[in-house]
Amino acid sequence: MMGKKTYLKKLTSKFQIPSIDVGKELEGSTPPSVFIGSWNYPKVYAGPMISTVSGDTTIMDTPEAWIPGEKNQEDIITYRMSLVRGKNMLGVTELDNRMVEKLQEISLASSSIDSEAEFWKKPRGVSFSEYQAPHGPSAILEKFEIDNVRWDRELEKVYYDTDLKAQDALMDLHQKDVPFSHMQKAFSVGTMGVDKRRRLVPTRWSITACDTTIANQLLKEVKHYDLVDVHRVYEFSSLNNYYAVLILPTPWQYEWMEAFLHVLGKEKLIFSDYENYNGKKEYSVVGGCYYTCKMAVLEALARQKIQAGVVVLREAYSGYVPLGVFNVRENIRHAMEQPYHEFEDMKSALAYIDTRLKLPIDSFIKTSDLLQDLLKSRQTTLDNFFK
C-alpha cells in the first residue's frame, strides 16, 4: 500500500494555484513571519515572509485565529499565497549574522512590521506541504529592511535568559498562553535555549520539536492523575475534515488514525501509528500530525486533571488541501473544548463514532493496533463486534 509520505507528495503536487504576481522590489508588512528551509542543512535558506499589503497582516500567519474566526480553506489559501518568501543561504550557527538578527527581531515582534525587500530575481512558485502552512512565491534577497520593532514581553524574557533550557522556555511560554505559532517561530530562529546551543532550526523541524517538547512535559503531569471513569467521545469538523477523539478509562496509550477519502480520486486510504504507556522511540511513520495531535489532546487532559487512553480518528474528504499540521492541532483543540458524549463501554462509543464516519468503523479497527488489543482483551472479535 502507498505510504503516507508518497501519498501526500502526490497530493501536494497536484495543486496548480497561481502565486501572487510581484516584481523584484516589494514594500509590505511581515505578519510577523519567517521561514527556515531544511534543504542542505546545516546550511539553510532562511528569510522573512512579507505580505504585499501594508498594515496589520497578523491574521496571515496566526493559525490559532483561523478556526475561531470561521475562516474557510479559500480564506487561508488567499492569506498564504499573499506571503512572499525572501531567502538567503545561512549556516544554522551564524546567529551574529545581520540577516539572522533581523529574523530574530521579526519573530520576537508583538505585531506586524513594515518591510522593504529587493530580490535578485522576480519571486516565483508556491509551496504546499503537510508540515507547514503554504506560502506564495520566493526569491533570493538582495536587500531587506524592517521598521522599528516592539517585542512581545514574554518572548523577550526568554530571549535574554541565556541560562534557560529551550524545553523550559517552551513550557513557560505555553503556560502563559503564548500562541503556539509565536513560540515556534521564535524557537526556529534561535532565540531560546542555553546561549551556546542556540541555532536556526528549519520551520518543519521546529514545529514537531515544539509539539513534542510540550507533549512530553504534559504527559509527565498527566500520568500522575487518576484515570477518567467513563468512555468519552469529543468531535469537531472543519476545513473538509472530521475528527473524533475517543477517551478511554485506561492508563495513557495513544493512537492516531487518519483516512483520506476521494481527495485525489477514488482512494480510501488509512494511515495510523500508536504508542503504549512507555511512549515511542522512533519517529512516527505518519509524520508531524501524530505529535501535534498528541500535544493538543494532552493539553486538554492536563487541563481537566485526568489520565486516559486516547484514540483519534480523522477523515479528510474531497476538496481537502494540505495546509500544514496546524490543521490537526487547532481542530483537535477545538474538539476537546466541545461538550462530549459519554458511554458506559467502548462498544457503545465506537458504535456512535460509526454513525459519524463516512468509512465504516470496521475499516479503522482493522487498521488499528490499540483498538484491536483492547477488543481482544474484552474477548470481542471483529466478526461479532456489531452483532
N, C-alpha and C positions, 0 to 999 in steps of 0.2 A: 504493500500500500504506500501511496505517496506520503512522505513525511511533511510535517507542518512547515518547515523552513522552505522546502521546494514548492509547496502549495502557495504559500504567501508570496514567494518570489514571482510565481506565475501570476498571482492576483494583482500585485502592485505594478507589474509591467504592463498590464492591460489599460491602465488609466491614461487617457490622452487629454488631460486637462491643460488648456493653454496657460502659459505663465504670463504674468503681467509684463507689459512692454515698457522697459526703462532704457535710458541711454547710459553713456559712460559716466555721467555725473548724476548724483541723487541727493536731494535735500528732503528730509522727513524726520520722523521720530522713531526711535527704537522703543519697544513697549514697556520695559527694557527686555532685551532678548539677545542671547549669544548662542553660538553653535560650535561645538568641538567635534571634528570628524575622528574616525578611528583608523582610516586607511593610512598605512605607512608608519604606524606607531613604532617608536616613540617620537617621531617627527609627525606632526598632525596639521591639518588645515583647521585654523581657528579664526573666529571673527564674529562681528555683530550681525544681527538681523535687523534690517531697517525697513520701516513702512514708507510707502510713497506719500502717506498722509502725515501732516504735522499736527501736533496737539496730543491729546490723551489717546494713545493707542494700546493701553494696558490690556484690553479685552482680547487682543490678538494673540497674546501668549500667557493667558491665565486660564488654563483648562478647568480649574475649580469653579469658575464663574459660568461656564457654558451650559451645563445641565440645569442649575438653578435659574439661569436666565432664559431657559427654554430655547436655546439655540439649536437649530437643526443642522444636518450634515452640510447643507449648502452654505449656511452661515459660516460654519467653521472653516470649510474649504476656502471660501472667499477671504476670510481673515488671513489664513495661512499662505495663500497664493499671493497676497499683497506684501508679504515679507521677502525682502531681497537679502540674500546672504553674501556678505563680503568675507573674504578669507585670505589669510597669509599662512605660509608654512612656518611652524614654530616647534621647537623642542619642548617636551612636556615639563622640563625643569627650568625653562627660561622665564622665571617669574619676574625678573628685573627688566624684562623687555618692555618697551613703551606701549606696544600694542596690547600685551597681556595686562598691563596696568589699566589701560582703558577698558578692557573687557571686565576686569575686576570692578572698576567703578560702575559699569553698567549693571553687573549682577548684584551689586550691593544697593542699587538705587531704589528709592521708595516710590518712584513714579516715572513716567515716560521722559525721554531725554531727546532734545532736538539734536540732530546729527547731520553731518555732511560727508559724502563719500565720493571718491573718484576711483574708477575701476580701470584696469589695464585694457579690458575689452568689454563690450556690451554684455551684461549678465544674461545668461540663458538657462533653459531647463527648468525642471521641477523635481521635487523629491517626495516620494511616498515610502513609508517604512512601517513595519509592525511595531517598532520601538518608540520612535519619537514622532511628534506631530509633523505633518507635511510642511513644506515651505516652497516659496517661489524660486525664481532664477538666482544663479550665483555667479560670482566672478572674483578674480584676484584683485585685492585692493591696492591702489597706488597711493591713496591718501585717505585718512579718516580722522574726523574731528568731532568732538561732542561738546555740548554746553556744560555749564556747571551742574554738578550732581548733588542731590541731597540723599544721604544714605538712610536706609532702614535701620532703626536703632538696634534692633535685636541682631541683625546680621553684622552690624558694625562691631558690637561687643565681641562676637565670635571671631571676627577678623583680627582684632587686636589681641585676643587671648591666644598667644602662640604656644602655651603650655597645655591647652585643652585638646584632648584627642578628638579626632573627627567624629567618632561614634558618639561621644558625649556631647559634642556640639550639635549634632543632628537631633539627638533626643531632647536636648534643652530647647531647641527651636520648635520641635514637634509639640512639646508640652506647652509652649507659649502660642500655639496655633498659628505659627508662621506657615503660609501656604506651601505645600509640598514643592510646587514648581519653583518657588522663590529659593528655597533651600537647596534644591537640586542644581539650579543654575550657579548659585554661589559655590557649592561644592565642586562643580565641574571646572571652575576657573582658579582653583587652588586658594580659596580664601578661608579654609578651615582646616584644623588639624595642627599637630605639632610642627613648629616652624620649618625644620629641615626636611620634613616628609611631605610638605605641600607640593602639589604639581597639578598640571592640567589633566583632566580626566575626560575622555570622549563622552559626549552627551549620552549616547546609548548606554555606555557602561555606568555612567553616574546615576542614571535613573534606577537601574537594577541595584546598584550599590546602596543608594539611599533607601529604597524599598526593603532590601534585605537587612540592612543595619537596624532600621526601626522595627521591623518584624521580629528580629532576633531578641531585641531588648523587651518588646511587648510580650513575647512568648515566655520569657523567664518569669514575668509578672503573672501571666495568665495561669501558668502551671501551679501557682500557689492557691488558686481559687477553687471553691467547691464546684462539682460538676453541675451543669444545668440538669433540671429534674424531668424535663419533657422533651419531646421532639418538636422542633420549630421549623417553619419554612418562611423565609423572607424572599421577596421578589421585587423586580424592577425591570422596566423596559424603556429603552431609548436608543436612538441612532441605529435603528434596524437590528437591535439585539434584544434578547430576553435573557434574564439572569434569575436563577433560583438558587437560594442558599439553604441547604439542609443542615440544621444544627442537631447534633446527636448527643444523648446523655452518656458520653464515653470520655475517657482521658483524651488529650489532644492527639488528633490524627487529621490528615488533611488531604483532600483530593480535588483536583481541578480538571473538569471535562468540558470541552468546547466542540460544538458541532457547527459546520459550515454547510448550509443548505441552499443549493441552487444559486450560489453567489457568482460562480463563473459559468455554470451551465446546468447540468442535471446532477451534479455531485451531491453526495450526502456523506460527509467525512466527519469523523470524531477523533480528536486528539486528547490525550489525557496523561496525567502524571500524579504521583502521590508521595506522601511521607508518613511514617509512623511517629510514635511519641518521641523517638530519638532524633528526628529530623532527617535531612537529606545532605549527602556529602557532595555528589556530583551535580553539575549544572543541569537544570531541568531541560528535558527534551522539547518542552513546549515553549521555552524561552521566557521573556520578561513578564508575560501575563501571569504566570504561576506565582511570581514573587510579589507582584503588585496587588493581586487578589488576596494573597495571604496576609499582606500588611493591612489591607483595608478591613478584612474580617477580624484580625487580632485587635485592631483599634476598637472595634465595637465590643468584643469580648472583654477587653480591659476596662472599657467604659462601664460595662454592665457588671464587672467583677464576677465573671463566671468562666469556667473552663468547659470545653466541649470538643467533640469531633466535628469536622466540617467537610461537607461535600458540596461543591459548587458546580452547577450545570449552566452552560451558556449555549444559546443558539444564535447564530448570525444568519441573517436572511438576505434574499435577493435585494440588491441595492446597497448592501453594506460596503463601506470603503474603509480600508485600514487607516486609522487616524493616530495610531500610537497607543501605548499601554495606558495612557491617562483614561482612555475609554473604559477599560476594565476597572481601574482604581475608582473613578468617580461614580460609575454605575453601581459597583458593589457598596461603596459608601452610602449611596442613596438607598439601595436595597435595605441595608442594615438600620436605616433610620425610619423605615416604614413599619406600620403595625404588622405583627407576624401572625401566622396561623399556627395553632397548637394541635398536636396529635399525640395520642397515647402510645402509638407504636410506629416503627419505621415503615411497615407495610401501608398504613393509612397515609403517612406523609408522602411516600413515593406515589401512591395512587392519586393523591391530589396534584402533585407535580406533573403526573402523566396527563392530566386534563389541561395543563397549561402549555405543554410542549407540542411542537409540530411533529417531531420524531417520537416514536413510541419509547416509553421509559425502558423497555427491554433492550433497546439498542445501546443505551447508556450503560445499563447493568452489565451487558456482555463485554463492554469495553473496560469497565471499572475493575480496579483491584480491591479497593476498600469495601465497596458495596457487596461484592461477591463474598469477601471474607465475612462480613457482618451477616449476610443472609445465610451462609453456611453455618455460622456459629449459632444461628437461631433455627437450624435444621429445616431451612426452607430452600427448595430447589427452584431454579428458574422456570421449570415446566409448570409447577403448580402455584407459582407466586401470586398470579392474579385470578386463580380459580376460586 
